[in-house]
Amino acid sequence: MEGMARWVGRIWRIATSSLEAGTDVVASDIVIKSLHKTIRKVGEDTDKRHYNTAIAATMEFTTLVADEGGSLTIPMLKAFLLILAPYAPHLTEELWSRLGGKFSIHHQPWPTYDPAKLVEETIPVVIQVNGKLRDTLQIDVESASNQEKIEATARSSEKVQKFIKDQTVRKVIFVPARLINFVI
């Protein structure tokens, strides 16, 4: 219960901060992409009746927004409230009325997402030494399957260097676009 109360409080703070800032809010690309991913995820999970993962997606989004400044543009806030409405009906109805929304939030159409905003430009590649996580690289999607490039980048990482510097690497296990593991 305490966790849910903190989450609802975070939503309230984000909404009131966004309302106070009005048109002065500039959303980062990370928040914009995350909103589109969240709209897709919550919509699909709600259709499949996977309510727990839909709520988890909205929680992750609110955490990201709080970390990125704590405010959304008004159109982004409206879209977020629309996907949150089935799970927090009273909260979203109150915030919708404060936004000047006509009628009930529950009579509004579901927001749409832009598929172009869902495309990842970089992906994380895990670096392991003897199966233990030592670092993570952000690699552009085109290079994610290039073992030579990833191996060279991984070997140059300071975090990895201290584990392989004076050691002989017996084997390199590479899973494209996922991980590289140096076996010593």
N, CA and C atoms as an extended XYZ file, in Angstrom:
552
Properties=species:S:1:pos:R:3:atomname:S:1:resname:S:1:resid:I:1 pbc="F F F"
N         0.820       -1.203        0.000 N   MET     1
C         0.000        0.000        0.000 CA  MET     1
C         0.856        1.256        0.000 C   MET     1
N         1.949        1.225        0.758 N   GLU     2
C         2.807        2.406        0.824 CA  GLU     2
C         3.424        2.711       -0.531 C   GLU     2
N         3.835        1.661       -1.233 N   GLY     3
C         4.420        1.852       -2.563 CA  GLY     3
C         3.432        2.462       -3.530 C   GLY     3
N         2.198        1.995       -3.501 N   MET     4
C         1.164        2.545       -4.374 CA  MET     4
C         0.865        4.002       -4.014 C   MET     4
N         0.843        4.305       -2.734 N   ALA     5
C         0.589        5.685       -2.303 CA  ALA     5
C         1.711        6.608       -2.790 C   ALA     5
N         2.958        6.135       -2.721 N   ARG     6
C         4.083        6.947       -3.224 CA  ARG     6
C         3.968        7.154       -4.727 C   ARG     6
N         3.558        6.105       -5.446 N   TRP     7
C         3.427        6.202       -6.895 CA  TRP     7
C         2.318        7.187       -7.275 C   TRP     7
N         1.178        7.107       -6.602 N   VAL     8
C         0.081        8.041       -6.882 CA  VAL     8
C         0.525        9.469       -6.556 C   VAL     8
N         1.273        9.634       -5.475 N   GLY     9
C         1.811       10.952       -5.142 CA  GLY     9
C         2.752       11.465       -6.216 C   GLY     9
N         3.555       10.575       -6.775 N   ARG    10
C         4.472       10.968       -7.853 CA  ARG    10
C         3.696       11.415       -9.086 C   ARG    10
N         2.627       10.681       -9.410 N   ILE    11
C         1.783       11.077      -10.545 CA  ILE    11
C         1.189       12.454      -10.299 C   ILE    11
N         0.698       12.674       -9.090 N   TRP    12
C         0.097       13.964       -8.749 CA  TRP    12
C         1.123       15.093       -8.893 C   TRP    12
N         2.344       14.863       -8.385 N   ARG    13
C         3.399       15.880       -8.488 CA  ARG    13
C         3.769       16.160       -9.938 C   ARG    13
N         3.865       15.127      -10.758 N   ILE    14
C         4.180       15.314      -12.177 CA  ILE    14
C         3.083       16.126      -12.851 C   ILE    14
N         1.829       15.774      -12.581 N   ALA    15
C         0.705       16.470      -13.209 CA  ALA    15
C         0.630       17.926      -12.768 C   ALA    15
N         0.748       18.179      -11.475 N   THR    16
C         0.656       19.571      -11.011 CA  THR    16
C         1.858       20.388      -11.481 C   THR    16
N         3.021       19.778      -11.518 N   SER    17
C         4.206       20.462      -12.035 CA  SER    17
C         4.026       20.799      -13.508 C   SER    17
N         3.460       19.879      -14.259 N   SER    18
C         3.225       20.105      -15.687 CA  SER    18
C         2.194       21.200      -15.899 C   SER    18
N         1.145       21.213      -15.077 N   LEU    19
C         0.115       22.247      -15.188 CA  LEU    19
C         0.675       23.621      -14.843 C   LEU    19
N         1.512       23.686      -13.812 N   GLU    20
C         2.109       24.964      -13.416 CA  GLU    20
C         3.064       25.487      -14.477 C   GLU    20
N         3.829       24.593      -15.075 N   ALA    21
C         4.800       25.007      -16.094 CA  ALA    21
C         4.103       25.373      -17.398 C   ALA    21
N         2.979       24.750      -17.675 N   GLY    22
C         2.214       25.062      -18.884 CA  GLY    22
C         2.985       24.771      -20.146 C   GLY    22
N         3.166       25.811      -20.968 N   THR    23
C         3.830       25.645      -22.263 CA  THR    23
C         5.347       25.748      -22.164 C   THR    23
N         5.866       25.967      -20.964 N   ASP    24
C         7.313       26.106      -20.803 CA  ASP    24
C         8.055       24.773      -20.739 C   ASP    24
N         7.325       23.675      -20.712 N   VAL    25
C         7.960       22.355      -20.596 CA  VAL    25
C         8.507       21.928      -21.953 C   VAL    25
N         9.747       21.459      -21.943 N   VAL    26
C        10.355       20.881      -23.131 CA  VAL    26
C        10.696       19.440      -22.786 C   VAL    26
N        10.089       18.517      -23.494 N   ALA    27
C        10.300       17.098      -23.200 CA  ALA    27
C        11.542       16.583      -23.907 C   ALA    27
N        12.314       15.786      -23.201 N   SER    28
C        13.504       15.190      -23.796 CA  SER    28
C        13.096       14.051      -24.728 C   SER    28
N        13.997       13.711      -25.633 N   ASP    29
C        13.729       12.604      -26.560 CA  ASP    29
C        13.502       11.296      -25.816 C   ASP    29
N        14.194       11.122      -24.696 N   ILE    30
C        14.039        9.897      -23.905 CA  ILE    30
C        12.605        9.783      -23.391 C   ILE    30
N        12.056       10.886      -22.890 N   VAL    31
C        10.691       10.872      -22.353 CA  VAL    31
C         9.678       10.673      -23.477 C   VAL    31
N         9.904       11.319      -24.603 N   ILE    32
C         8.977       11.180      -25.743 CA  ILE    32
C         8.936        9.729      -26.212 C   ILE    32
N        10.116        9.128      -26.408 N   LYS    33
C        10.163        7.723      -26.841 CA  LYS    33
C         9.514        6.814      -25.799 C   LYS    33
N         9.800        7.080      -24.546 N   SER    34
C         9.252        6.251      -23.484 CA  SER    34
C         7.731        6.352      -23.427 C   SER    34
N         7.176        7.524      -23.654 N   LEU    35
C         5.721        7.672      -23.647 CA  LEU    35
C         5.101        6.830      -24.753 C   LEU    35
N         5.679        6.876      -25.937 N   HIS    36
C         5.130        6.081      -27.044 CA  HIS    36
C         5.235        4.578      -26.759 C   HIS    36
N         6.348        4.161      -26.164 N   LYS    37
C         6.497        2.751      -25.795 CA  LYS    37
C         5.480        2.367      -24.723 C   LYS    37
N         5.252        3.275      -23.781 N   THR    38
C         4.308        3.001      -22.698 CA  THR    38
C         2.881        2.930      -23.233 C   THR    38
N         2.526        3.805      -24.154 N   ILE    39
C         1.189        3.758      -24.757 CA  ILE    39
C         0.979        2.408      -25.432 C   ILE    39
N         1.975        1.965      -26.208 N   ARG    40
C         1.856        0.670      -26.884 CA  ARG    40
C         1.765       -0.478      -25.871 C   ARG    40
N         2.664       -0.467      -24.887 N   LYS    41
C         2.725       -1.549      -23.907 CA  LYS    41
C         1.434       -1.652      -23.096 C   LYS    41
N         0.952       -0.526      -22.588 N   VAL    42
C        -0.262       -0.539      -21.767 CA  VAL    42
C        -1.464       -0.957      -22.610 C   VAL    42
N        -1.541       -0.472      -23.836 N   GLY    43
C        -2.649       -0.865      -24.712 CA  GLY    43
C        -2.667       -2.358      -24.995 C   GLY    43
N        -1.491       -2.900      -25.355 N   GLU    44
C        -1.402       -4.333      -25.654 CA  GLU    44
C        -1.653       -5.174      -24.407 C   GLU    44
N        -1.069       -4.772      -23.290 N   ASP    45
C        -1.243       -5.550      -22.062 CA  ASP    45
C        -2.672       -5.492      -21.547 C   ASP    45
N        -3.316       -4.357      -21.701 N   THR    46
C        -4.710       -4.242      -21.274 CA  THR    46
C        -5.596       -5.137      -22.129 C   THR    46
N        -5.344       -5.144      -23.433 N   ASP    47
C        -6.119       -6.029      -24.315 CA  ASP    47
C        -5.934       -7.494      -23.953 C   ASP    47
N        -4.729       -7.857      -23.524 N   LYS    48
C        -4.439       -9.252      -23.162 CA  LYS    48
C        -4.791       -9.563      -21.703 C   LYS    48
N        -5.269       -8.557      -20.993 N   ARG    49
C        -5.607       -8.660      -19.570 CA  ARG    49
C        -4.380       -8.943      -18.703 C   ARG    49
N        -3.269       -8.391      -19.106 N   HIS    50
C        -2.036       -8.465      -18.312 CA  HIS    50
C        -1.908       -7.155      -17.537 C   HIS    50
N        -2.783       -6.976      -16.594 N   TYR    51
C        -2.898       -5.699      -15.896 CA  TYR    51
C        -1.663       -5.364      -15.064 C   TYR    51
N        -1.046       -6.369      -14.476 N   ASN    52
C         0.120       -6.096      -13.638 CA  ASN    52
C         1.279       -5.525      -14.454 C   ASN    52
N         1.505       -6.029      -15.659 N   THR    53
C         2.602       -5.486      -16.474 CA  THR    53
C         2.236       -4.124      -17.065 C   THR    53
N         0.962       -3.901      -17.292 N   ALA    54
C         0.533       -2.578      -17.764 CA  ALA    54
C         0.793       -1.529      -16.682 C   ALA    54
N         0.443       -1.856      -15.455 N   ILE    55
C         0.692       -0.932      -14.342 CA  ILE    55
C         2.187       -0.743      -14.140 C   ILE    55
N         2.951       -1.817      -14.256 N   ALA    56
C         4.411       -1.708      -14.109 CA  ALA    56
C         4.998       -0.772      -15.160 C   ALA    56
N         4.475       -0.816      -16.381 N   ALA    57
C         4.957        0.080      -17.441 CA  ALA    57
C         4.678        1.541      -17.096 C   ALA    57
N         3.490        1.816      -16.529 N   THR    58
C         3.187        3.204      -16.151 CA  THR    58
C         4.057        3.647      -14.977 C   THR    58
N         4.371        2.729      -14.090 N   MET    59
C         5.258        3.061      -12.966 CA  MET    59
C         6.667        3.392      -13.459 C   MET    59
N         7.158        2.595      -14.394 N   GLU    60
C         8.481        2.867      -14.968 CA  GLU    60
C         8.500        4.225      -15.655 C   GLU    60
N         7.409        4.534      -16.362 N   PHE    61
C         7.346        5.823      -17.049 CA  PHE    61
C         7.358        6.985      -16.061 C   PHE    61
N         6.583        6.888      -14.985 N   THR    62
C         6.573        7.984      -14.010 CA  THR    62
C         7.931        8.142      -13.343 C   THR    62
N         8.635        7.042      -13.115 N   THR    63
C         9.981        7.124      -12.540 CA  THR    63
C        10.918        7.838      -13.501 C   THR    63
N        10.832        7.490      -14.787 N   LEU    64
C        11.664        8.159      -15.791 CA  LEU    64
C        11.363        9.650      -15.850 C   LEU    64
N        10.090       10.017      -15.854 N   VAL    65
C         9.712       11.437      -15.917 CA  VAL    65
C        10.240       12.177      -14.693 C   VAL    65
N        10.116       11.569      -13.524 N   ALA    66
C        10.618       12.199      -12.302 CA  ALA    66
C        12.131       12.403      -12.387 C   ALA    66
N        12.842       11.426      -12.944 N   ASP    67
C        14.299       11.534      -13.088 CA  ASP    67
C        14.705       12.556      -14.138 C   ASP    67
N        13.835       12.788      -15.118 N   GLU    68
C        14.150       13.701      -16.226 CA  GLU    68
C        13.611       15.116      -16.014 C   GLU    68
N        13.224       15.460      -14.827 N   GLY    69
C        12.780       16.827      -14.573 CA  GLY    69
C        11.408       16.935      -13.940 C   GLY    69
N        10.611       15.900      -14.025 N   GLY    70
C         9.346       15.876      -13.315 CA  GLY    70
C         8.175       16.560      -13.976 C   GLY    70
N         8.301       16.928      -15.260 N   SER    71
C         7.180       17.574      -15.943 CA  SER    71
C         7.009       17.013      -17.340 C   SER    71
N         5.773       17.088      -17.814 N   LEU    72
C         5.438       16.688      -19.172 CA  LEU    72
C         4.766       17.848      -19.882 C   LEU    72
N         4.807       17.840      -21.212 N   THR    73
C         4.017       18.820      -21.945 CA  THR    73
C         2.549       18.467      -21.727 C   THR    73
N         1.670       19.416      -21.931 N   ILE    74
C         0.247       19.170      -21.702 CA  ILE    74
C        -0.284       18.048      -22.600 C   ILE    74
N         0.044       18.011      -23.906 N   PRO    75
C        -0.432       16.872      -24.715 CA  PRO    75
C         0.113       15.526      -24.226 C   PRO    75
N         1.357       15.504      -23.767 N   MET    76
C         1.928       14.265      -23.244 CA  MET    76
C         1.238       13.864      -21.942 C   MET    76
N         0.948       14.832      -21.089 N   LEU    77
C         0.247       14.552      -19.837 CA  LEU    77
C        -1.139       13.987      -20.120 C   LEU    77
N        -1.840       14.569      -21.089 N   LYS    78
C        -3.170       14.063      -21.445 CA  LYS    78
C        -3.088       12.614      -21.926 C   LYS    78
N        -2.117       12.324      -22.778 N   ALA    79
C        -1.962       10.950      -23.286 CA  ALA    79
C        -1.662        9.992      -22.139 C   ALA    79
N        -0.791       10.415      -21.226 N   PHE    80
C        -0.454        9.553      -20.096 CA  PHE    80
C        -1.674        9.314      -19.207 C   PHE    80
N        -2.445       10.351      -18.939 N   LEU    81
C        -3.645       10.188      -18.111 CA  LEU    81
C        -4.653        9.253      -18.769 C   LEU    81
N        -4.745        9.312      -20.101 N   LEU    82
C        -5.683        8.431      -20.804 CA  LEU    82
C        -5.318        6.965      -20.648 C   LEU    82
N        -4.015        6.630      -20.692 N   ILE    83
C        -3.643        5.220      -20.537 CA  ILE    83
C        -3.691        4.782      -19.073 C   ILE    83
N        -3.612        5.756      -18.185 N   LEU    84
C        -3.663        5.456      -16.756 CA  LEU    84
C        -5.102        5.353      -16.240 C   LEU    84
N        -6.045        5.917      -16.966 N   ALA    85
C        -7.434        6.010      -16.510 CA  ALA    85
C        -8.068        4.680      -16.097 C   ALA    85
N        -7.866        3.589      -16.812 N   PRO    86
C        -8.502        2.341      -16.358 CA  PRO    86
C        -7.963        1.838      -15.017 C   PRO    86
N        -6.768        2.267      -14.655 N   TYR    87
C        -6.118        1.753      -13.449 CA  TYR    87
C        -6.198        2.709      -12.259 C   TYR    87
N        -6.390        3.978      -12.524 N   ALA    88
C        -6.530        4.977      -11.458 CA  ALA    88
C        -7.655        5.937      -11.870 C   ALA    88
N        -8.891        5.456      -11.884 N   PRO    89
C        -9.986        6.256      -12.456 CA  PRO    89
C       -10.274        7.562      -11.734 C   PRO    89
N       -10.243        7.579      -10.413 N   HIS    90
C       -10.594        8.795       -9.682 CA  HIS    90
C        -9.490        9.844       -9.809 C   HIS    90
N        -8.264        9.408       -9.691 N   LEU    91
C        -7.122       10.320       -9.839 CA  LEU    91
C        -7.105       10.945      -11.225 C   LEU    91
N        -7.237       10.118      -12.256 N   THR    92
C        -7.166       10.652      -13.611 CA  THR    92
C        -8.361       11.535      -13.939 C   THR    92
N        -9.520       11.224      -13.387 N   GLU    93
C       -10.702       12.071      -13.624 CA  GLU    93
C       -10.486       13.462      -13.029 C   GLU    93
N        -9.922       13.504      -11.826 N   GLU    94
C        -9.648       14.792      -11.181 CA  GLU    94
C        -8.610       15.590      -11.976 C   GLU    94
N        -7.540       14.936      -12.377 N   LEU    95
C        -6.496       15.636      -13.138 CA  LEU    95
C        -7.013       16.058      -14.508 C   LEU    95
N        -7.851       15.237      -15.121 N   TRP    96
C        -8.439       15.579      -16.415 CA  TRP    96
C        -9.281       16.850      -16.306 C   TRP    96
N       -10.052       16.963      -15.237 N   SER    97
C       -10.872       18.169      -15.066 CA  SER    97
C        -9.997       19.390      -14.814 C   SER    97
N        -8.880       19.213      -14.103 N   ARG    98
C        -7.953       20.330      -13.890 CA  ARG    98
C        -7.274       20.760      -15.179 C   ARG    98
N        -7.156       19.834      -16.121 N   LEU    99
C        -6.599       20.165      -17.438 CA  LEU    99
C        -7.630       20.862      -18.321 C   LEU    99
N        -8.856       20.920      -17.851 N   GLY   100
C        -9.909       21.551      -18.640 CA  GLY   100
C       -10.534       20.603      -19.643 C   GLY   100
N       -10.368       19.310      -19.410 N   GLY   101
C       -10.919       18.313      -20.323 CA  GLY   101
C       -12.437       18.336      -20.336 C   GLY   101
N       -12.983       18.186      -21.507 N   LYS   102
C       -14.435       18.132      -21.663 CA  LYS   102
C       -14.917       16.732      -21.324 C   LYS   102
N       -16.054       16.651      -20.708 N   PHE   103
C       -16.671       15.381      -20.349 CA  PHE   103
C       -15.748       14.573      -19.442 C   PHE   103
N       -15.967       13.310      -19.398 N   SER   104
C       -15.171       12.422      -18.566 CA  SER   104
C       -13.965       11.908      -19.339 C   SER   104
N       -12.890       11.649      -18.631 N   ILE   105
C       -11.708       11.079      -19.276 CA  ILE   105
C       -12.028        9.703      -19.849 C   ILE   105
N       -13.011        9.030      -19.270 N   HIS   106
C       -13.354        7.677      -19.705 CA  HIS   106
C       -14.170        7.652      -20.997 C   HIS   106
N       -14.512        8.817      -21.518 N   HIS   107
C       -15.215        8.916      -22.796 CA  HIS   107
C       -14.282        9.370      -23.909 C   HIS   107
N       -13.004        9.452      -23.620 N   GLN   108
C       -12.018        9.914      -24.599 CA  GLN   108
C       -11.425        8.715      -25.344 C   GLN   108
N       -10.979        8.935      -26.573 N   PRO   109
C       -10.358        7.825      -27.311 CA  PRO   109
C        -8.973        7.501      -26.751 C   PRO   109
N        -8.583        6.260      -26.918 N   TRP   110
C        -7.260        5.800      -26.479 CA  TRP   110
C        -6.204        6.522      -27.317 C   TRP   110
N        -5.122        6.965      -26.697 N   PRO   111
C        -4.084        7.666      -27.475 CA  PRO   111
C        -3.367        6.716      -28.433 C   PRO   111
N        -2.825        7.275      -29.480 N   THR   112
C        -2.080        6.471      -30.446 CA  THR   112
C        -0.593        6.724      -30.245 C   THR   112
N         0.200        5.758      -30.650 N   TYR   113
C         1.646        5.909      -30.571 CA  TYR   113
C         2.223        5.981      -31.979 C   TYR   113
N         3.396        6.592      -32.084 N   ASP   114
C         4.078        6.729      -33.356 CA  ASP   114
C         5.094        5.591      -33.477 C   ASP   114
N         4.911        4.664      -34.408 N   PRO   115
C         5.845        3.546      -34.546 CA  PRO   115
C         7.290        4.000      -34.794 C   PRO   115
N         7.470        5.158      -35.398 N   ALA   116
C         8.822        5.659      -35.645 CA  ALA   116
C         9.541        5.986      -34.340 C   ALA   116
N         8.788        6.320      -33.311 N   LYS   117
C         9.381        6.640      -32.008 CA  LYS   117
C         9.788        5.387      -31.236 C   LYS   117
N         9.381        4.212      -31.709 N   LEU   118
C         9.685        2.969      -31.016 CA  LEU   118
C        11.007        2.349      -31.470 C   LEU   118
N        11.558        2.855      -32.568 N   VAL   119
C        12.789        2.296      -33.117 CA  VAL   119
C        13.967        2.706      -32.243 C   VAL   119
N        14.721        1.712      -31.824 N   GLU   120
C        15.901        1.960      -30.990 CA  GLU   120
C        17.095        2.297      -31.877 C   GLU   120
N        17.859        3.289      -31.477 N   GLU   121
C        19.075        3.643      -32.204 CA  GLU   121
C        20.285        2.947      -31.602 C   GLU   121
N        20.244        2.717      -30.306 N   THR   122
C        21.308        1.987      -29.632 CA  THR   122
C        20.693        0.902      -28.769 C   THR   122
N        21.474       -0.147      -28.523 N   ILE   123
C        21.019       -1.213      -27.656 CA  ILE   123
C        22.124       -1.541      -26.659 C   ILE   123
N        21.766       -2.026      -25.485 N   PRO   124
C        22.795       -2.389      -24.511 CA  PRO   124
C        23.392       -3.762      -24.821 C   PRO   124
N        24.705       -3.849      -24.714 N   VAL   125
C        25.408       -5.121      -24.851 CA  VAL   125
C        26.163       -5.344      -23.546 C   VAL   125
N        25.901       -6.467      -22.910 N   VAL   126
C        26.494       -6.798      -21.616 CA  VAL   126
C        27.897       -7.357      -21.825 C   VAL   126
N        28.838       -6.904      -20.996 N   ILE   127
C        30.197       -7.436      -21.022 CA  ILE   127
C        30.393       -8.231      -19.745 C   ILE   127
N        30.791       -9.493      -19.917 N   GLN   128
C        31.038      -10.360      -18.784 CA  GLN   128
C        32.468      -10.871      -18.824 C   GLN   128
N        33.009      -11.148      -17.641 N   VAL   129
C        34.283      -11.838      -17.511 CA  VAL   129
C        34.001      -13.044      -16.627 C   VAL   129
N        34.221      -14.220      -17.172 N   ASN   130
C        33.902      -15.479      -16.492 CA  ASN   130
C        32.452      -15.526      -16.017 C   ASN   130
N        31.567      -15.007      -16.839 N   GLY   131
C        30.146      -15.076      -16.539 CA  GLY   131
C        29.629      -14.034      -15.569 C   GLY   131
N        30.501      -13.137      -15.117 N   LYS   132
C        30.075      -12.100      -14.169 CA  LYS   132
C        30.016      -10.749      -14.887 C   LYS   132
N        28.946      -10.032      -14.657 N   LEU   133
C        28.755       -8.726      -15.280 CA  LEU   133
C        29.847       -7.770      -14.847 C   LEU   133
N        30.488       -7.151      -15.824 N   ARG   134
C        31.557       -6.191      -15.531 CA  ARG   134
C        31.274       -4.815      -16.117 C   ARG   134
N        30.494       -4.746      -17.194 N   ASP   135
C        30.188       -3.456      -17.801 CA  ASP   135
C        29.044       -3.655      -18.797 C   ASP   135
N        28.489       -2.550      -19.253 N   THR   136
C        27.464       -2.567      -20.287 CA  THR   136
C        27.794       -1.485      -21.300 C   THR   136
N        27.725       -1.833      -22.564 N   LEU   137
C        27.990       -0.885      -23.644 CA  LEU   137
C        26.684       -0.501      -24.320 C   LEU   137
N        26.605        0.722      -24.778 N   GLN   138
C        25.498        1.140      -25.635 CA  GLN   138
C        26.049        1.159      -27.060 C   GLN   138
N        25.579        0.248      -27.881 N   ILE   139
C        26.089        0.066      -29.234 CA  ILE   139
C        24.991        0.426      -30.226 C   ILE   139
N        25.375        1.094      -31.334 N   ASP   140
C        24.374        1.401      -32.347 CA  ASP   140
C        23.881        0.093      -32.962 C   ASP   140
N        22.643        0.080      -33.390 N   VAL   141
C        21.971       -1.136      -33.838 CA  VAL   141
C        22.714       -1.801      -34.997 C   VAL   141
N        23.275       -1.003      -35.904 N   GLU   142
C        23.967       -1.568      -37.058 CA  GLU   142
C        25.215       -2.349      -36.644 C   GLU   142
N        25.887       -1.934      -35.569 N   SER   143
C        27.124       -2.590      -35.135 CA  SER   143
C        26.894       -3.688      -34.111 C   SER   143
N        25.677       -3.909      -33.709 N   ALA   144
C        25.390       -4.837      -32.617 CA  ALA   144
C        25.745       -6.286      -32.934 C   ALA   144
N        25.884       -6.626      -34.212 N   SER   145
C        26.237       -7.998      -34.585 CA  SER   145
C        27.688       -8.125      -35.025 C   SER   145
N        28.440       -7.057      -34.964 N   ASN   146
C        29.838       -7.057      -35.374 CA  ASN   146
C        30.718       -7.448      -34.185 C   ASN   146
N        31.123       -8.716      -34.132 N   GLN   147
C        31.873       -9.214      -32.984 CA  GLN   147
C        33.209       -8.505      -32.820 C   GLN   147
N        33.911       -8.253      -33.904 N   GLU   148
C        35.227       -7.623      -33.815 CA  GLU   148
C        35.142       -6.233      -33.184 C   GLU   148
N        34.192       -5.461      -33.625 N   LYS   149
C        34.034       -4.101      -33.096 CA  LYS   149
C        33.638       -4.126      -31.615 C   LYS   149
N        32.686       -4.972      -31.278 N   ILE   150
C        32.233       -5.048      -29.884 CA  ILE   150
C        33.338       -5.587      -28.993 C   ILE   150
N        34.073       -6.594      -29.478 N   GLU   151
C        35.157       -7.154      -28.679 CA  GLU   151
C        36.248       -6.119      -28.430 C   GLU   151
N        36.595       -5.340      -29.445 N   ALA   152
C        37.614       -4.300      -29.280 CA  ALA   152
C        37.148       -3.230      -28.296 C   ALA   152
N        35.891       -2.834      -28.403 N   THR   153
C        35.337       -1.830      -27.490 CA  THR   153
C        35.286       -2.377      -26.063 C   THR   153
N        34.890       -3.620      -25.929 N   ALA   154
C        34.782       -4.245      -24.601 CA  ALA   154
C        36.159       -4.371      -23.952 C   ALA   154
N        37.145       -4.776      -24.739 N   ARG   155
C        38.500       -4.928      -24.192 CA  ARG   155
C        39.089       -3.590      -23.741 C   ARG   155
N        38.651       -2.502      -24.356 N   SER   156
C        39.191       -1.189      -23.994 CA  SER   156
C        38.484       -0.559      -22.794 C   SER   156
N        37.403       -1.164      -22.342 N   SER   157
C        36.671       -0.644      -21.186 CA  SER   157
C        37.527       -0.742      -19.923 C   SER   157
N        37.603        0.326      -19.162 N   GLU   158
C        38.390        0.342      -17.925 CA  GLU   158
C        37.879       -0.691      -16.925 C   GLU   158
N        36.562       -0.843      -16.843 N   LYS   159
C        35.981       -1.791      -15.902 CA  LYS   159
C        36.355       -3.230      -16.245 C   LYS   159
N        36.502       -3.513      -17.531 N   VAL   160
C        36.854       -4.849      -17.968 CA  VAL   160
C        38.366       -5.046      -17.899 C   VAL   160
N        39.112       -3.997      -18.191 N   GLN   161
C        40.577       -4.066      -18.204 CA  GLN   161
C        41.149       -4.603      -16.905 C   GLN   161
N        40.609       -4.182      -15.778 N   LYS   162
C        41.177       -4.621      -14.503 CA  LYS   162
C        40.984       -6.118      -14.252 C   LYS   162
N        40.083       -6.764      -14.996 N   PHE   163
C        39.875       -8.199      -14.834 CA  PHE   163
C        40.618       -9.038      -15.881 C   PHE   163
N        40.933       -8.451      -17.036 N   ILE   164
C        41.589       -9.233      -18.089 CA  ILE   164
C        42.995       -8.765      -18.417 C   ILE   164
N        43.460       -7.694      -17.758 N   LYS   165
C        44.729       -7.069      -18.122 CA  LYS   165
C        45.900       -8.052      -18.143 C   LYS   165
N        46.166       -8.755      -17.091 N   ASP   166
C        47.310       -9.669      -17.017 CA  ASP   166
C        46.883      -11.121      -17.168 C   ASP   166
N        45.724      -11.344      -17.749 N   GLN   167
C        45.181      -12.695      -17.889 CA  GLN   167
C        45.175      -13.112      -19.363 C   GLN   167
N        45.112      -14.395      -19.585 N   THR   168
C        44.980      -14.923      -20.939 CA  THR   168
C        43.518      -15.255      -21.169 C   THR   168
N        42.944      -14.663      -22.190 N   VAL   169
C        41.562      -14.937      -22.536 CA  VAL   169
C        41.549      -16.225      -23.353 C   VAL   169
N        40.972      -17.287      -22.776 N   ARG   170
C        40.950      -18.593      -23.432 CA  ARG   170
C        39.844      -18.699      -24.471 C   ARG   170
N        38.752      -18.003      -24.230 N   LYS   171
C        37.601      -18.126      -25.117 CA  LYS   171
C        36.771      -16.856      -25.031 C   LYS   171
N        36.167      -16.484      -26.142 N   VAL   172
C        35.249      -15.353      -26.173 CA  VAL   172
C        33.899      -15.878      -26.648 C   VAL   172
N        32.898      -15.690      -25.812 N   ILE   173
C        31.530      -16.098      -26.160 CA  ILE   173
C        30.783      -14.832      -26.547 C   ILE   173
N        30.248      -14.840      -27.758 N   PHE   174
C        29.558      -13.660      -28.275 CA  PHE   174
C        28.156      -14.034      -28.703 C   PHE   174
N        27.187      -13.326      -28.150 N   VAL   175
C        25.788      -13.462      -28.560 CA  VAL   175
C        25.423      -12.131      -29.207 C   VAL   175
N        25.225      -12.120      -30.532 N   PRO   176
C        24.968      -10.851      -31.227 CA  PRO   176
C        23.845      -10.043      -30.588 C   PRO   176
N        24.132       -8.763      -30.424 N   ALA   177
C        23.178       -7.785      -29.891 CA  ALA   177
C        22.753       -8.059      -28.460 C   ALA   177
N        23.485       -8.945      -27.743 N   ARG   178
C        23.132       -9.260      -26.366 CA  ARG   178
C        24.313       -9.145      -25.411 C   ARG   178
N        25.348       -9.992      -25.639 N   LEU   179
C        26.444      -10.022      -24.676 CA  LEU   179
C        27.730      -10.519      -25.294 C   LEU   179
N        28.805      -10.223      -24.590 N   ILE   180
C        30.118      -10.777      -24.878 CA  ILE   180
C        30.713      -11.205      -23.549 C   ILE   180
N        31.266      -12.421      -23.523 N   ASN   181
C        31.792      -12.976      -22.288 CA  ASN   181
C        33.228      -13.433      -22.547 C   ASN   181
N        34.152      -12.904      -21.758 N   PHE   182
C        35.551      -13.305      -21.838 CA  PHE   182
C        35.787      -14.393      -20.800 C   PHE   182
N        36.222      -15.569      -21.257 N   VAL   183
C        36.508      -16.671      -20.358 CA  VAL   183
C        38.023      -16.706      -20.145 C   VAL   183
N        38.405      -16.608      -18.882 N   ILE   184
C        39.840      -16.551      -18.522 CA  ILE   184
C        40.263      -17.878      -17.962 C   ILE   184
